[in-house]
Amino acid sequence: MTSRFVYFSNYMKTTLRWLIALFAIVCAALPLAYGQLRPAEIEAPPKNEFVSEPQVADAQPKLAPNKFYDPASPAYSQLQKSPQALKGFPRDKKGEVDWMKALFSGAIKPRADLTGSKQMEVLDLDIVMKNTKEMPYVNFPHNSHTQWLACSNCHDKIFVKKAGANPIDMTKIFKGEYCGTCHDRVAFLTFFSCERCHSIPHGETKAWW
């Protein structure tokens, strides 16, 4: 009887030790398991160490502070930022600056030279491009371009001054060639403004705008 009691007592002690050890392991593992299961905390973005963009009420919100500037430049804090410089400029349907409206309205007055003593050499000549397949013909107005650009800006590095010598297509324009040298970069986005170039319907073509 005594031996059985001793055996049972030892068995209970061993079982109790195992239960205590198992409980300790579970308690230690719970924080780790909770950390794995709960959603990861979102880290706050690093604080911008450069000068923040001036807040202008009617400025275009899409203009990023560093779109036209190098924030690493020592003069960055002294330069006028784009929302402030373009405040009040007319916009096109995409919210970008409509430079031709700005020109015609007098919002900008391009100079022929730094002193403003010379006159712009405006050429009133339209070039109609008919190799447009099912699209309306393209009308290229020299007038609107030469009101703020000299002929040397485009000829002959970008365009050869000879009919049929410039194999222009939209793929090349989207790659930054020919008209794409300025358009889609400084001037209006061609991808969203087909009608501004393809403005002469012909045959079965129709102006959908």
C-alpha positions in Angstrom: 0.0 0.0 0.0 2.8 2.4 0.9 4.7 1.7 -2.3 1.6 2.4 -4.4 1.1 5.7 -2.6 4.7 6.7 -3.2 4.4 5.8 -6.8 1.2 7.8 -7.2 2.7 10.8 -5.4 5.8 10.8 -7.6 3.5 10.5 -10.7 1.5 13.5 -9.7 4.6 15.5 -9.0 6.0 14.7 -12.4 2.7 15.5 -14.1 2.5 18.8 -12.3 6.0 19.7 -13.3 5.1 19.0 -17.0 2.0 21.1 -16.7 3.9 24.0 -15.2 6.5 23.8 -17.9 3.9 23.6 -20.6 2.1 26.6 -19.2 5.3 28.6 -19.1 6.0 27.8 -22.8 2.5 28.9 -23.8 2.9 32.2 -21.9 6.2 32.8 -23.5 4.9 32.1 -27.0 1.7 34.2 -26.8 3.4 37.6 -27.4 5.3 36.3 -30.4 2.2 34.7 -31.9 0.2 37.9 -31.3 2.8 40.0 -33.1 2.7 37.6 -36.1 -1.1 37.7 -36.3 -1.9 41.4 -35.8 -1.7 43.8 -38.8 1.7 45.4 -39.4 2.1 48.9 -38.2 2.5 51.5 -41.0 5.7 53.4 -40.6 5.4 57.2 -40.9 7.1 58.5 -44.1 10.4 60.3 -43.5 10.1 64.0 -42.9 10.9 66.1 -45.9 14.1 68.0 -45.1 13.6 70.4 -48.0 11.5 73.5 -48.1 7.8 72.7 -48.5 5.8 73.9 -51.5 3.9 77.2 -51.1 0.2 76.6 -50.6 -1.7 78.5 -53.4 -5.5 78.3 -53.3 -6.2 78.1 -57.0 -3.0 76.4 -58.1 -3.1 73.0 -59.9 -2.8 70.3 -57.2 -1.1 67.9 -59.5 2.0 70.0 -59.8 4.6 68.4 -57.5 7.1 70.6 -55.8 10.0 68.8 -57.4 8.6 68.4 -60.9 10.7 71.2 -62.3 13.4 71.6 -59.7 16.2 69.8 -58.1 15.6 69.7 -54.3 19.3 69.0 -53.8 20.2 72.4 -55.3 21.5 75.0 -52.8 19.1 77.5 -54.5 16.0 75.3 -54.1 14.6 77.3 -51.3 15.0 80.6 -53.2 13.4 79.6 -56.4 9.7 80.4 -57.1 7.8 77.1 -57.2 5.4 76.1 -60.0 2.1 76.5 -58.2 3.0 80.0 -57.2 4.4 80.9 -60.7 1.4 79.4 -62.6 -1.3 80.8 -60.3 -4.3 82.0 -62.3 -3.1 80.6 -65.6 -5.9 79.2 -67.9 -6.2 75.4 -67.9 -7.1 72.9 -70.5 -9.6 70.0 -70.0 -6.8 67.9 -68.3 -6.0 70.6 -65.8 -2.7 71.4 -67.4 -1.7 75.0 -68.3 -3.2 76.0 -71.7 -0.2 78.0 -73.0 -2.0 79.3 -76.1 -4.8 80.7 -74.0 -2.2 82.2 -71.7 -0.5 83.7 -74.7 -3.6 85.1 -76.3 -5.0 86.4 -73.0 -1.8 88.3 -72.3 -1.0 86.2 -69.2 2.5 85.7 -70.7 4.4 88.0 -73.1 7.4 86.2 -74.6 10.4 88.3 -75.5 12.5 88.0 -78.6 15.6 88.8 -76.6 16.5 89.3 -72.9 16.0 93.1 -73.1 12.7 92.9 -74.9 13.9 95.4 -77.5 13.3 93.2 -80.5 10.1 91.9 -82.0 9.2 88.3 -82.5 9.4 87.2 -86.2 5.9 85.7 -86.5 5.2 83.5 -89.6 1.6 83.2 -90.6 1.7 79.9 -92.4 -0.4 76.8 -91.9 1.0 73.3 -92.9 -1.7 70.7 -93.5 -0.6 67.1 -93.0 -2.8 64.6 -94.9 -1.1 61.3 -94.1 -3.5 60.6 -91.2 -5.5 57.6 -92.5 -8.9 57.6 -90.9 -8.1 60.5 -88.7 -8.9 64.2 -89.6 -6.0 66.0 -91.2 -3.5 67.8 -89.0 -3.1 71.5 -89.2 0.2 72.9 -88.0 -0.1 76.7 -87.4 3.3 78.5 -87.6 1.6 81.6 -86.3 0.9 80.3 -82.8 4.3 78.7 -82.5 6.4 81.6 -83.8 4.8 84.0 -81.4 7.1 82.7 -78.8 9.6 80.5 -80.6 12.3 81.4 -83.0 12.5 79.3 -86.2 15.9 77.9 -85.0 14.1 76.1 -82.2 12.7 73.6 -84.6 14.6 73.9 -87.9 16.5 72.0 -89.0 17.4 69.9 -86.0 13.8 68.7 -85.3 12.1 69.3 -88.6 13.6 69.5 -92.1 12.2 72.4 -94.1 11.0 70.3 -97.0 7.6 68.8 -97.8 7.6 65.0 -97.1 11.0 65.0 -95.5 9.6 64.4 -91.9 8.1 60.9 -91.4 6.1 61.9 -88.4 3.8 59.4 -86.7 2.2 59.2 -83.2 4.6 56.5 -82.0 7.6 58.8 -82.7 5.7 61.7 -81.0 5.0 59.6 -77.9 8.8 58.8 -77.8 9.7 62.5 -77.7 10.5 62.9 -81.4 9.3 65.6 -83.8 6.2 67.3 -82.1 6.9 65.2 -79.0 10.0 67.3 -78.3 7.7 69.8 -76.6 4.2 68.2 -76.6 3.6 65.8 -73.8 6.4 67.5 -71.9 5.8 71.2 -71.9 2.9 71.9 -74.2 -0.5 70.1 -74.1 -0.7 66.3 -73.9 -1.3 65.0 -77.4 -2.8 61.7 -76.1 -5.7 63.5 -74.6 -6.0 66.3 -77.1 -6.4 64.7 -80.5 -8.7 67.5 -81.8 -6.1 70.2 -81.2 -4.0 68.8 -84.1 -6.4 66.6 -86.1 -8.7 69.6 -86.8 -9.6 69.2 -90.5 -12.2 66.5 -91.2 -12.0 64.9 -94.7 -14.0 62.3 -96.6 -15.8 60.0 -94.2 -14.0 61.3 -91.1 -15.9 63.2 -88.5 -14.9 65.5 -85.7 -16.0 63.6 -82.6 -15.3 66.5 -80.2 
